[in-house]
């Protein structure tokens, strides 16, 4: 989403984000960074900010008189917060920026929690110098009465509260320039809002507005107006009087018409009218390149009036649930709602197709050629293919993909990525919660192709006209790009991504305690590679560095040179303009930019290493053998944060060595496993993997050996190597291990052991060929049970009918798909894994054998069912005979007396 469309905070608001990088020298706890430096006081870094401020006020610290910027978390006790704020006017009389926002704490989904602030002390109106007030992510239901009396206020941030209205007194703020009140409950707007003659940016998206006052046309300085996601049905004609307006966002409302005068606004560069009820728009807007109209029923007839009684009703849209081996379904012009067995949902609106269309789907394991990822992207789902490819629908189809949300979500967003005309692009995506740990990624698709869910750094984009424009980062408001008039002779699309950098990683790499780095900025564009006029880029100075105190010889501006992916120090090639918080420079073409502060002089090679570290994941490799079947080996690559929990879950059914030492891998990196030494080898040969940090990088294989296991156990090992499988894999990992270095493919070696076979044939009868499995009996002796050998015989008879049997046994379709993928080239492995994993779960449960027989009959495998019944009957007969011989069975009164008993 374009940063300008979101109405992001200007430079004054950016002090909030930059303040998180500030350090302070007053009353910090031992080991904590200082809280006060110069004129900035940051009390939101640690709990107890109110107590610290009260302590400073009680001491009447002279530094407080110089404070102009203060941050205080609103996740405090409400009474303590009110008491603390009452001290502010007396102790911080020169305050210019006050940030009292919540959102520092998050719920299990990573969403920001609101603070406890419900009002402000009346005395805050005495802050005559206050220009910036941030009350976002709080619990305000009404606007505090002191705010309309802050006549010097230029920026007011009220997003993510519970405000239902704004007071008329708000129009008394003569200097108000930026007003943001998104994600509230506003139903109406005050008429006095039109009196804010200095207002430039107004963002009221995600509210409940159904009308706008005509007085809104009096905002003569307004350049950006965002009213998205409200309930507006019409717009006042006075909007045509906003002669300074450049951006107007009205998507996701209920608009049926728009004023004709909007087409004549002289400076308007973007008008977003998507997802409304527009059936007709002025011709001037219909063909304008800056107007977005997708999701409107343009040209359609209005909805028909209710039918009189007795008129046949239109049938409801069909609902399909595919929970079998079906991989296709039929869509008619009536439309339908489809839930695929793999957990994907599709919504075909009525009229999406003019004729019946057969839709085919396939869920594929990800691989690099199907998964285009940027340097800092993460894959969150498998790859969904929907066919027929490229066929355009007459109405967009709704698509919901299920995924597990990533833990790190700050300054990142989730999007659905798709292939369109041989190029990959990201769709506008909305997230919906299924459970706290599972989310839906919802998007609208015009045609079918390949789809996957990706987590990426927050991306901002805008269309740069010849008149120039300004682009902010929504993830870090301190990052912005200014395009002057004449930078381009025709509109071109510009993209921005900002990656946050932890200074601790850089200090460890450079071995320099004072080293720091700015966020990493990536800029790209469509069209010609260079601009006609230099473009001004602004980056925040590294944390702890201010423009008044830095040593310019330690400041390095780094530029990533495409396509070699090397980093160059271009500090001497550009004119760096420094302010207290920011560095600005001018460029004519785009790439990656990074600002470092270090005493080292040659940093190009270090920058390459640091950039690689940002993209590396720390993982461990495991190799476990199933306790009941040691020939079944589980291989998995796990992020370090998941190793302990995964092993606790697996060790009930598996055993094996400790995980490998820590290995670093890139997202989407190929690697493979090879079995060595006495060579227990897997059916597929080498086992190939592709590492994705948020997916289960796991495979299970069956291994065998040509050595005689009747005499002794067979010991071997499995080694993991980077890259694709070469033609010649080392017979031993030892040589590769000794050569381990930055270019060595070897990563780890783990031991495995196939135990000595028990119950083997007598000497001279030949080598046993059956699997070595721990005892596994299904059922009980009295009603009949199946031994491990019986189950192996059943597995050997099922053949390609095993999926039908599995489904009738109650196995979910997702598990069948997983088994198919893990044993793609091994039908016997698929059958044995299915049958024995099901049997393990039935241990101790009555009726398991009966369920197996029933599943065989339902799958039309009566031959196998009869064999199982014969085995059960034979087992019951043997059991009865045995207890008769031991005298434990009660006499059968219905049985006729034997001749011997009669004679007795």
C-alpha positions in Angstrom: 0.0 0.0 0.0 1.3 3.4 -0.9 2.7 5.4 2.0 1.0 8.5 0.8 -2.3 6.7 0.7 -2.0 5.9 4.3 -1.4 9.5 5.3 1.7 8.9 7.2 3.1 11.2 9.8 5.5 13.9 8.7 8.9 14.7 10.0 7.5 15.9 13.3 5.8 12.5 13.9 9.1 10.8 12.9 10.6 12.0 16.2 8.6 9.2 17.9 10.4 6.5 15.9 13.8 8.3 16.1 13.4 8.7 19.8 13.6 4.9 20.2 17.1 5.2 19.0 18.1 7.9 21.4 20.1 7.3 24.6 19.9 9.1 27.8 22.2 9.6 30.8 19.8 10.2 33.8 18.6 7.6 36.3 19.0 4.6 34.1 19.1 1.2 35.8 22.5 -0.5 35.9 23.1 -2.1 32.5 20.3 -0.2 30.8 21.0 2.4 28.2 20.6 6.0 29.4 17.2 7.7 29.2 18.1 11.4 28.6 20.3 13.0 26.1 20.2 16.6 25.2 16.6 17.7 24.8 15.1 14.2 24.5 13.7 12.0 27.3 12.7 8.4 26.5 10.8 6.7 29.3 9.1 4.1 27.2 12.1 1.8 26.8 11.6 0.0 30.1 8.7 -0.6 32.6 8.2 1.9 35.3 8.5 5.0 33.2 6.0 6.9 35.3 8.0 6.2 38.5 11.2 7.4 36.8 9.6 10.6 35.7 8.1 11.3 39.2 11.6 10.7 40.6 13.1 13.2 38.2 10.5 15.8 39.0 10.9 15.4 42.7 14.6 16.0 42.4 13.9 19.1 40.2 16.6 18.0 37.8 17.8 21.0 35.9 18.0 18.9 32.7 14.2 18.6 32.6 13.9 22.3 31.8 15.8 21.6 28.5 13.6 18.6 27.5 11.7 19.2 24.3 10.8 15.6 23.2 9.4 13.1 25.7 8.1 9.5 25.2 6.1 7.8 27.9 4.4 4.4 27.6 0.7 4.4 28.4 0.9 0.7 29.6 0.8 1.9 33.2 -1.6 2.0 36.0 -4.2 4.7 35.1 -4.0 6.6 38.4 -0.3 6.6 38.3 -0.3 7.8 34.7 -2.7 10.7 35.6 -0.6 11.7 38.6 2.6 11.6 36.5 1.1 13.7 33.6 -0.1 16.3 36.1 3.6 17.0 36.8 4.5 17.6 33.2 3.5 21.3 32.8 5.5 22.4 35.8 8.6 20.4 35.1 8.8 20.3 31.3 7.7 23.8 30.3 9.5 23.7 27.0 8.1 20.5 25.7 7.5 20.4 22.0 6.7 16.8 21.4 4.8 14.5 23.7 4.3 10.8 22.8 1.9 8.9 25.1 1.1 6.0 22.9 0.3 2.3 23.7 1.2 -0.5 21.4 4.5 -1.5 23.0 2.9 -4.7 24.3 1.5 -7.3 21.9 -0.9 -10.2 21.9 -0.2 -13.7 20.7 -0.8 -12.7 17.1 1.7 -9.8 17.4 -1.0 -7.1 17.3 -0.4 -4.0 19.4 -2.3 -3.8 22.6 -4.0 -0.5 23.6 -2.7 1.5 26.5 -4.7 2.5 29.6 -4.9 6.2 28.8 -8.6 7.5 28.9 -8.1 11.2 29.4 -5.5 13.9 30.0 -5.1 16.4 32.9 -6.5 19.8 32.2 -3.1 21.3 33.1 -1.5 20.0 29.9 -3.1 22.9 28.1 -0.4 25.0 29.7 2.2 23.5 27.4 2.4 26.5 25.2 5.3 25.2 23.1 3.7 21.8 22.4 3.5 21.1 18.6 3.3 17.3 18.4 1.0 15.1 20.4 0.7 11.3 19.9 -2.0 9.5 21.7 -2.3 6.4 19.4 -3.2 2.9 20.6 -5.0 4.0 23.8 -8.5 3.8 25.2 -9.8 7.3 24.6 -13.6 7.5 24.1 -13.8 11.3 24.0 -11.2 13.9 23.1 -9.6 15.3 26.2 -10.8 18.9 26.9 -7.3 20.3 27.1 -6.4 19.5 23.5 -8.5 22.3 21.8 -6.6 24.7 24.1 -3.2 23.7 22.8 -3.1 26.5 20.2 0.4 25.7 19.0 -0.4 22.1 18.1 0.5 21.2 14.6 0.4 17.3 14.7 -2.3 15.3 16.5 -2.2 11.5 16.3 -5.3 9.7 17.7 -5.4 6.4 15.8 -6.4 3.1 17.3 -8.7 4.5 20.1 -12.4 4.3 20.8 -13.4 7.8 19.8 -17.1 8.1 18.6 -17.0 11.8 17.8 -14.7 14.8 17.6 -15.7 18.1 19.3 -16.6 21.3 17.5 -13.8 23.0 19.6 -11.3 21.1 17.5 -11.7 23.9 14.9 -10.0 26.3 17.3 -6.5 24.9 16.6 -5.1 27.5 14.2 -1.8 25.7 13.5 -3.1 22.1 13.1 -1.4 20.6 10.1 -1.6 16.8 10.5 -4.6 15.0 12.0 -4.8 11.2 12.1 -7.7 9.4 13.7 -7.8 6.0 11.9 -9.2 2.8 13.5 -11.7 4.6 15.8 -15.6 4.5 15.9 -16.3 8.0 14.4 -19.8 8.3 13.0 -20.0 12.0 12.3 -17.5 14.9 11.9 -17.8 18.4 13.4 -18.7 21.2 11.1 -15.9 23.2 12.6 -13.4 20.8 11.0 -13.7 23.0 7.9 -12.2 25.9 9.8 -8.7 24.2 10.0 -7.3 26.3 7.2 -3.7 25.0 7.8 -4.6 21.3 7.8 -2.6 19.5 5.1 -3.1 15.8 5.9 -6.3 14.2 7.3 -6.6 10.5 7.8 -10.0 9.2 9.0 -9.9 5.7 7.5 -11.3 2.6 9.3 -14.2 4.4 11.0 -18.0 4.3 10.8 -18.6 7.5 8.9 -21.7 7.5 6.7 -21.7 11.2 5.7 -19.3 14.2 5.5 -20.2 17.7 6.4 -20.2 20.2 3.4 -17.8 22.4 5.4 -15.0 19.9 4.7 -14.6 21.8 1.4 -13.2 24.7 3.4 -9.9 22.9 4.0 -8.0 25.1 1.6 -4.5 23.7 2.4 -5.5 20.0 2.4 -3.2 17.8 0.2 -4.0 14.3 1.5 -7.5 13.0 2.5 -8.0 9.3 3.5 -11.5 8.2 4.1 -11.1 4.5 3.3 -13.0 1.7 5.0 -16.0 3.7 6.2 -19.7 3.6 5.3 -19.9 6.6 3.0 -22.8 6.4 0.5 -22.3 9.9 -1.0 -19.8 12.8 -1.1 -20.6 16.5 -0.7 -20.0 18.5 -3.9 -17.8 20.8 -1.8 -14.9 18.3 -2.1 -14.4 19.8 -5.6 -13.2 23.0 -3.8 -10.1 21.3 -2.3 -7.8 22.9 -4.8 -4.6 21.8 -3.0 -5.6 18.1 -2.9 -3.1 15.6 -4.3 -4.3 12.3 -2.8 -7.9 11.2 -2.2 -8.5 7.7 -0.8 -12.1 6.5 -0.7 -11.8 2.7 -1.2 -14.0 0.2 0.7 -17.0 2.4 1.2 -20.6 2.2 -0.1 -20.4 5.0 -2.7 -22.8 4.9 -5.6 -21.7 8.2 -7.2 -18.9 10.8 -6.9 -19.0 14.5 -7.6 -18.1 15.5 -11.2 -15.9 18.3 -9.9 -13.3 15.8 -8.6 -12.1 15.4 -12.2 -11.1 19.1 -12.3 -9.0 19.2 -9.2 -5.7 20.7 -10.6 -3.2 18.9 -8.4 -4.9 15.5 -7.9 -2.4 12.7 -8.7 -4.3 9.7 -7.2 -8.0 9.0 -6.6 -8.7 5.5 -5.1 -12.3 4.5 -5.5 -11.9 0.7 -5.3 -14.5 -1.6 -3.7 -17.5 0.7 -3.7 -20.9 0.4 -5.4 -20.2 2.7 -8.3 -22.1 1.8 -11.4 -21.4 5.0 -13.3 -18.6 7.6 -12.9 -17.9 10.8 -14.9 -16.2 10.1 -18.2 -13.3 12.4 -17.2 -12.5 10.0 -14.2 -13.2 6.8 -16.1 -10.2 7.2 -18.3 -7.9 9.1 -16.0 -4.6 7.2 -15.2 -4.6 8.2 -11.6 -8.1 6.8 -10.8 -8.4 3.3 -9.3 -11.9 1.7 -9.8 -11.4 -2.0 -9.3 -14.1 -3.8 -7.4 -17.0 -1.6 -8.6 -20.1 -2.9 -10.5 -19.5 -0.4 -13.4 -22.0 -0.7 -16.1 -24.3 -3.1 -14.2 -28.0 -2.5 -13.7 -29.1 -1.5 -10.2 -30.4 -4.3 -8.0 -34.0 -5.3 -8.7 -36.8 -4.5 -6.4 -38.1 -7.2 -4.0 -40.2 -9.8 -5.8 -43.9 -9.9 -5.0 -45.2 -12.8 -2.9 -45.3 -16.1 -4.8 -42.4 -15.3 -7.1 -39.8 -18.1 -7.2 -36.7 -17.1 -5.3 -33.2 -17.4 -6.7 -31.4 -20.4 -5.3 -28.6 -19.9 -2.8 -25.0 -20.1 -4.0 -23.9 -23.8 -3.9 -21.3 -24.7 -1.2 -18.7 -27.4 -2.1 -16.5 -29.2 0.4 -13.8 -31.4 -1.2 -12.6 -33.9 1.3 -11.5 -36.8 -0.9 -9.0 -37.4 -3.7 -10.9 -35.0 -6.0 -8.6 -32.4 -7.5 -11.1 -30.6 -9.6 -14.7 -29.2 -9.5 -17.1 -27.4 -11.8 -18.1 -23.7 -11.5 -21.3 -22.6 -13.2 -22.5 -19.0 -13.9 -24.5 -19.3 -10.6 -21.2 -19.2 -8.7 -20.2 -21.3 -5.7 -18.2 -21.3 -2.5 -15.6 -24.0 -2.4 -13.4 -25.4 0.5 -10.6 -27.5 -0.8 -9.3 -30.5 1.1 -5.9 -28.8 1.5 -7.5 -26.0 3.5 -7.9 -23.4 0.7 -11.2 -21.5 0.3 -12.5 -20.0 -3.0 -15.6 -17.7 -3.5 -16.9 -17.5 -7.1 -19.5 -14.8 -7.3 -22.5 -15.2 -9.5 -21.6 -14.3 -13.1 -17.8 -14.9 -12.6 -18.0 -17.3 -15.5 -20.4 -17.1 -18.5 -20.2 -20.9 -19.1 -19.4 -23.8 -16.8 -15.7 -24.1 -16.2 -13.8 -27.1 -14.7 -11.3 -25.9 -12.1 -8.3 -28.0 -11.2 -6.0 -27.4 -8.2 -2.8 -28.8 -6.9 -0.8 -28.0 -3.7 2.9 -28.3 -4.4 5.9 -28.4 -2.2 7.9 -25.2 -2.5 11.1 -25.1 -4.6 13.2 -22.2 -5.7 11.8 -22.1 -9.3 8.3 -21.8 -7.9 9.0 -19.5 -5.0 10.4 -16.0 -6.0 11.6 -14.4 -2.8 13.3 -11.1 -2.2 16.5 -10.9 0.0 14.5 -10.3 3.2 11.3 -12.3 2.3 10.0 -15.4 4.1 7.7 -18.1 2.7 4.7 -18.9 4.9 2.8 -21.4 2.8 3.0 -24.2 0.2 2.5 -23.3 -3.5 -1.1 -23.5 -4.8 -1.7 -24.0 -8.5 -5.1 -23.2 -9.8 -6.0 -24.1 -13.4 -6.8 -23.1 -16.1 -4.0 -20.6 -16.1 -4.7 -17.1 -17.5 -8.4 -17.4 -18.0 -9.9 -14.1 -17.0 -13.0 -14.1 -14.9 -15.8 -11.6 -15.4 -15.8 -10.9 -11.7 -12.9 -11.3 -9.3 -12.7 -14.5 -7.3 -12.1 -14.5 -3.6 -9.1 -16.6 -2.4 -8.3 -17.5 1.2 -4.9 -19.2 2.0 -4.3 -20.6 5.5 -0.9 -19.9 7.1 0.8 -19.8 10.5 1.8 -16.2 11.3 5.5 -15.5 11.9 6.7 -14.4 15.3 8.5 -11.3 14.1 5.9 -9.0 12.6 7.2 -5.5 13.4 7.6 -3.5 10.2 6.6 -6.6 8.1 3.5 -7.5 6.2 1.9 -10.6 4.8 0.9 -10.7 1.1 -0.2 -13.2 -1.5 2.3 -13.5 -4.3 1.2 -14.7 -7.8 2.5 -15.2 -11.3 1.0 -12.9 -13.9 2.2 -12.7 -17.5 5.6 -14.3 -16.7 6.3 -11.9 -13.8 5.6 -12.2 -10.1 3.6 -9.6 -8.2 1.9 -9.1 -4.8 -1.8 -8.8 -4.5 -3.6 -6.6 -2.0 -4.0 -8.9 1.0 -6.2 -8.8 4.1 -5.7 -11.0 7.1 -8.5 -12.8 8.9 -8.1 -14.8 12.0 -9.2 -18.5 12.1 -7.5 -19.3 15.5 -4.9 -17.3 17.5 -2.2 -19.3 15.7 -3.7 -19.6 12.2 -4.6 -16.8 9.9 -6.3 -16.5 6.5 -4.6 -14.4 3.8 -7.5 -13.1 1.7 -7.2 -11.5 -1.7 -9.2 -11.0 -4.9 -7.8 -12.7 -8.1 -8.8 -11.8 -11.7 -7.5 -15.1 -13.1 -5.8 -18.3 -12.0 -2.1 -19.1 -11.8 0.3 -19.9 -8.9 -0.2 -18.5 -5.4 1.8 -18.4 -2.2 1.9 -16.5 1.0 5.0 -14.4 1.8 6.1 -12.2 4.7 8.1 -9.2 3.5 9.4 -5.9 4.9 6.6 -3.3 4.7 6.5 -2.0 1.1 5.4 1.4 0.0 4.9 2.6 -3.5 3.6 5.7 -5.3 3.2 7.0 -8.8 5.7 9.8 -9.4 4.2 12.5 -11.8 6.3 15.0 -13.7 5.2 17.6 -11.0 7.1 15.6 -8.3 5.8 14.1 -5.1 6.9 12.8 -1.7 7.1 9.2 -0.5 7.2 8.1 3.2 8.0 4.7 4.7 5.0 3.4 6.7 7.4 1.2 8.7 9.8 4.0 9.6 8.4 7.5 9.1 12.0 9.0 9.3 12.7 7.5 5.9 11.4 9.5 3.0 12.2 10.3 -0.7 11.5 13.7 -2.3 11.0 13.8 -6.0 11.4 17.4 -7.4 9.4 18.7 -10.4 11.0 17.5 -13.6 12.5 14.3 -12.1 10.6 12.4 -14.7 8.9 13.4 -17.9 6.2 10.7 -17.6 4.6 9.0 -14.5 6.6 6.1 -13.2 6.0 3.7 -10.3 8.5 3.8 -7.4 8.8 1.2 -4.6 10.4 1.5 -1.2 11.3 -1.2 1.5 12.9 -0.5 4.8 14.6 -3.3 6.8 15.3 -2.7 10.5 18.8 -3.5 11.7 19.7 -4.6 15.2 22.8 -2.7 16.3 24.0 -5.6 18.4 24.7 -7.7 15.4 26.8 -5.0 13.8 28.8 -4.4 17.0 29.6 -8.1 17.2 30.7 -8.2 13.6 32.9 -5.1 13.9 34.0 -5.8 17.4 33.3 -2.2 18.1 31.0 -1.2 21.0 30.2 2.2 19.5 29.3 1.0 16.0 25.7 1.5 14.8 23.7 1.4 11.6 20.6 3.0 10.2 17.7 1.0 8.8 18.5 -0.6 5.4 16.7 1.2 2.5 15.8 -0.4 -0.8 14.5 1.8 -3.6 13.4 0.5 -7.0 11.4 1.9 -9.9 9.8 1.1 -13.2 10.8 2.8 -16.4 14.2 4.3 -17.2 17.1 3.5 -14.8 17.8 7.1 -14.0 15.9 10.3 -13.0 16.2 13.5 -15.0 16.7 15.5 -11.8 18.4 14.4 -8.5 16.1 12.8 -6.0 16.5 13.6 -2.3 16.7 10.6 0.1 16.4 11.0 3.9 17.7 8.4 6.3 17.7 8.6 10.1 21.1 8.7 11.7 22.2 5.5 13.4 21.0 4.9 17.0 22.9 7.0 19.5 24.2 9.4 16.9 23.1 13.0 16.5 24.0 15.5 13.9 25.4 17.9 16.5 27.9 15.5 18.1 29.0 13.0 15.5 32.4 12.6 14.0 31.9 12.9 10.2 34.9 10.8 9.5 33.1 7.8 11.1 29.9 8.2 9.0 29.8 6.0 5.9 27.1 5.9 3.3 27.0 2.5 1.7 25.5 1.7 -1.7 24.8 -1.8 -3.0 26.0 -2.1 -6.6 23.7 -4.2 -8.8 24.0 -6.9 -10.1 27.2 -7.9 -8.5 25.7 -7.4 -5.0 28.8 -5.7 -3.7 28.7 -2.8 -1.3 30.6 0.5 -2.0 31.3 3.4 0.3 30.0 6.5 -1.6 30.4 9.0 1.3 32.9 11.1 -0.6 30.8 11.0 -3.8 27.7 12.6 -2.4 27.0 15.7 -0.4 25.6 14.6 3.0 23.4 17.1 4.6 23.0 16.4 8.4 20.3 17.6 10.8 19.9 16.7 14.4 18.2 13.4 13.5 18.7 12.7 9.8 21.1 12.5 6.9 20.0 13.7 3.4 21.6 13.1 0.1 20.7 13.2 -3.6 20.8 10.4 -6.1 19.8 9.9 -9.7 19.2 6.1 -9.7 18.0 3.7 -7.1 19.4 0.7 -5.3 20.1 -0.2 -1.6 21.4 2.4 0.8 22.8 2.0 4.3 24.3 4.5 6.8 27.0 3.2 9.1 28.8 4.9 12.1 32.1 3.2 12.8 35.7 4.1 13.3 36.8 1.5 10.8 37.9 3.0 7.5 37.3 0.2 4.9 33.8 -1.1 5.4 32.8 -2.5 2.0 33.7 -6.1 2.8 32.2 -5.8 6.3 29.0 -4.5 4.8 28.6 -7.5 2.6 29.1 -9.8 5.6 26.6 -7.8 7.7 24.0 -7.9 4.9 24.4 -11.7 4.7 24.0 -12.0 8.5 20.7 -10.1 8.3 19.4 -12.8 6.0 20.8 -15.9 7.7 18.7 -18.2 9.9 20.4 -20.2 12.7 19.2 -23.8 12.5 19.9 -27.3 13.8 19.7 -30.6 11.9 18.2 -33.7 13.4 18.0 -37.4 12.4 15.7 -39.6 14.4 14.6 -43.2 14.0 11.1 -44.5 14.8 11.1 -46.6 18.0 8.8 -49.2 16.6 10.5 -49.2 13.2 14.2 -48.2 13.2 14.4 -48.4 9.4 12.1 -45.4 9.2 14.3 -42.3 9.6 13.1 -38.7 10.1 15.3 -35.9 8.8 14.5 -32.3 9.7 16.0 -28.8 9.7 14.7 -26.7 12.5 15.2 -23.0 13.5 16.9 -22.9 16.9 13.8 -21.5 18.6 11.8 -24.6 17.7 14.3 -27.4 18.4 13.4 -28.1 22.1 9.7 -28.0 21.6 9.9 -30.3 18.5 12.1 -32.8 20.2 9.8 -33.0 23.2 6.9 -33.8 20.8 8.9 -36.4 18.7 10.8 -38.3 21.4 7.7 -40.3 22.4 7.9 -42.0 19.1 11.4 -41.5 17.9 14.9 -41.9 19.3 18.3 -40.6 18.0 21.4 -38.5 18.6 21.4 -34.9 19.9 20.8 -32.2 17.2 23.7 -31.0 15.2 25.7 -27.9 16.1 24.3 -24.6 14.9 24.2 -24.1 11.2 23.4 -20.8 9.3 21.2 -21.0 6.2 19.5 -18.6 3.9 15.8 -18.7 3.1 15.2 -20.9 0.1 18.7 -22.5 0.3 19.0 -26.0 -1.1 20.7 -28.8 0.8 20.6 -32.6 0.9 21.2 -35.6 3.1 23.3 -38.7 2.2 23.7 -42.0 4.1 27.3 -43.1 4.6 29.7 -45.6 6.2 28.2 -49.1 6.3 25.7 -47.5 3.9 22.2 -48.0 5.1 20.7 -46.2 2.1 17.3 -44.7 1.6 14.9 -45.8 -1.1 15.2 -42.5 -3.0 19.0 -42.4 -2.8 19.9 -38.8 -1.7 17.3 -36.8 0.1 16.9 -33.2 -1.2 15.6 -30.3 0.8 14.9 -26.6 0.5 15.1 -24.6 3.7 12.1 -22.3 4.5 12.2 -20.9 8.0 8.4 -20.9 8.6 7.7 -24.3 7.0 8.4 -27.9 8.3 11.6 -28.9 6.6 11.1 -32.6 7.3 11.1 -35.9 5.4 10.8 -39.5 6.5 12.5 -42.2 4.5 13.0 -46.0 4.9 16.6 -47.2 4.9 18.0 -50.7 4.1 21.4 -52.3 4.1 23.0 -55.1 2.2 24.9 -56.3 5.3 23.8 -59.2 7.4 21.8 -57.9 10.4 21.3 -61.3 11.9 24.7 -61.4 13.4 25.1 -57.8 14.5 23.6 -54.3 14.3 24.6 -52.1 11.4 26.0 -48.6 12.2 26.0 -45.8 9.8 25.6 -42.1 9.6 23.7 -39.4 7.6 25.5 -36.3 6.5 24.0 -33.0 5.4 25.5 -30.9 2.5 24.7 -27.5 1.0 23.5 -27.2 -2.5 21.8 -29.5 -5.0 22.8 -33.2 -5.1 26.0 -33.6 -7.1 26.8 -36.6 -9.2 29.5 -37.8 -6.8 28.8 -37.5 -3.0 31.8 -38.2 -0.7 31.7 -41.7 0.6 32.6 -40.4 4.0 31.9 -37.1 5.7 35.3 -37.1 7.4 37.2 -35.6 4.5 34.7 -32.9 4.0 34.6 -32.2 7.7 38.3 -31.5 7.8 38.0 -29.2 4.8 35.1 -27.3 6.4 35.3 -23.6 5.7 33.3 -20.8 4.1 33.2 -22.7 0.8 32.7 -26.3 2.2 29.4 -27.9 1.4 29.4 -30.1 4.5 27.2 -29.0 7.4 26.7 -31.9 9.8 27.0 -35.6 10.3 24.7 -37.6 12.7 24.9 -41.3 13.5 22.1 -43.9 12.9 21.9 -47.5 13.8 19.9 -50.4 12.5 19.6 -53.0 15.3 20.2 -56.7 15.0 17.2 -58.6 13.7 15.3 -60.5 16.3 13.5 -63.8 15.5 15.6 -64.5 12.5 15.7 -67.8 10.6 17.9 -70.6 11.8 21.4 -70.7 10.4 21.5 -72.0 6.9 18.0 -70.9 6.0 19.1 -67.7 4.4 19.1 -64.1 5.4 15.9 -62.6 6.7 14.3 -60.0 4.5 11.5 -58.7 6.7 11.6 -55.3 8.3 13.0 -55.0 11.8 10.1 -53.6 13.8 9.5 -53.5 17.5 6.5 -55.6 18.6 3.2 -54.0 17.5 0.0 -56.0 17.9 -3.3 -54.5 17.0 -6.3 -55.7 19.0 -6.2 -58.3 21.7 -5.8 -62.1 21.9 -9.4 -62.8 23.1 -11.2 -61.1 20.2 -8.3 -61.5 17.8 -5.3 -59.4 17.0 -3.0 -58.6 14.1 0.7 -59.0 14.6 3.4 -56.9 13.0 3.9 -59.5 10.3 0.1 -59.6 9.7 0.2 -55.8 9.2 3.1 -56.1 6.8 1.2 -58.6 4.8 -1.8 -56.3 4.6 0.5 -53.4 3.5 1.9 -55.6 0.7 -1.6 -56.3 -0.7 -3.1 -52.8 -0.8 -1.1 -51.3 -3.7 -2.6 -48.1 -5.2 -5.8 -48.5 -3.2 -4.1 -47.4 0.0 -5.5 -43.8 -0.1 -9.1 -45.0 -0.1 -8.4 -47.2 2.9 -6.7 -44.4 4.7 -9.6 -42.1 4.2 -12.0 -44.7 5.5 -9.8 -45.2 8.5 -10.4 -41.5 9.3 -7.1 -40.1 8.2 -7.3 -36.4 7.1 -6.6 -35.7 3.5 -3.8 -33.3 4.5 -1.9 -36.2 6.0 -2.3 -38.3 2.9 -0.9 -35.4 0.8 2.1 -35.2 3.2 2.8 -38.9 3.0 2.6 -38.8 -0.8 5.1 -35.9 -0.9 7.5 -37.5 1.6 7.5 -40.9 -0.2 7.0 -39.6 -3.8 8.9 -42.4 -5.5 8.2 -45.2 -3.0 4.7 -46.7 -3.1 5.6 -49.4 -0.5 6.9 -46.6 1.8 3.7 -44.7 1.4 1.6 -47.7 2.4 3.7 -48.8 5.3 3.9 -45.3 6.7 0.2 -44.9 6.5 -0.7 -48.2 8.0 1.8 -48.3 10.9 1.3 -44.6 11.9 -2.4 -45.3 12.1 -1.8 -48.6 14.1 0.4 -46.7 16.6 -2.4 -44.3 17.3 -4.8 -47.1 17.9 -2.7 -48.8 20.6 -4.9 -49.7 23.5 -8.1 -48.6 21.9 -10.9 -51.2 21.5 -12.4 -52.0 18.1 -9.3 -51.0 16.1 -9.2 -54.3 14.1 -12.9 -54.0 13.3 -12.4 -50.5 12.0 -9.6 -51.8 9.7 -11.8 -54.6 8.3 -14.6 -52.1 7.8 -12.3 -49.7 6.0 -11.1 -52.5 3.7 -14.6 -53.4 2.8 -15.6 -49.8 2.1 -12.6 -49.6 -0.2 -13.8 -52.6 -2.2 -10.8 -54.7 -1.0 -13.0 -57.6 0.2 -10.1 -60.0 -0.6 -7.8 -58.4 2.0 -10.7 -58.1 4.5 -11.4 -61.8 4.2 -7.8 -62.6 4.8 -7.8 -60.4 7.9 -11.0 -62.1 9.2 -9.3 -65.5 8.7 -6.3 -64.4 10.7 -8.5 -63.1 13.5 -10.5 -66.4 13.6 -7.4 -68.5 13.7 -6.0 -66.3 16.5 -9.2 -66.6 18.5 -9.3 -70.4 18.1 -5.7 -70.7 19.2 -6.4 -68.6 22.2 -9.4 -70.6 23.2 -7.5 -73.9 22.8 -4.7 -72.6 25.0 -6.9 -71.6 27.9 -8.8 -74.9 27.6 -5.6 -76.7 28.0 -4.7 -74.8 31.1 -8.2 -75.3 32.6 -9.0 -71.6 32.8 -12.1 -71.7 30.6 -15.5 -72.2 32.3 -17.5 -75.2 31.0 -19.9 -74.6 28.2 -23.3 -75.6 29.4 -24.7 -75.8 25.9 -22.1 -78.3 24.8 -23.1 -82.0 24.9 -21.2 -84.2 27.4 -18.3 -86.1 25.9 -18.4 -89.9 26.1 -15.7 -89.9 28.7 -17.6 -87.6 31.0 -20.8 -89.6 30.6 -19.1 -92.8 31.6 -17.7 -91.0 34.6 
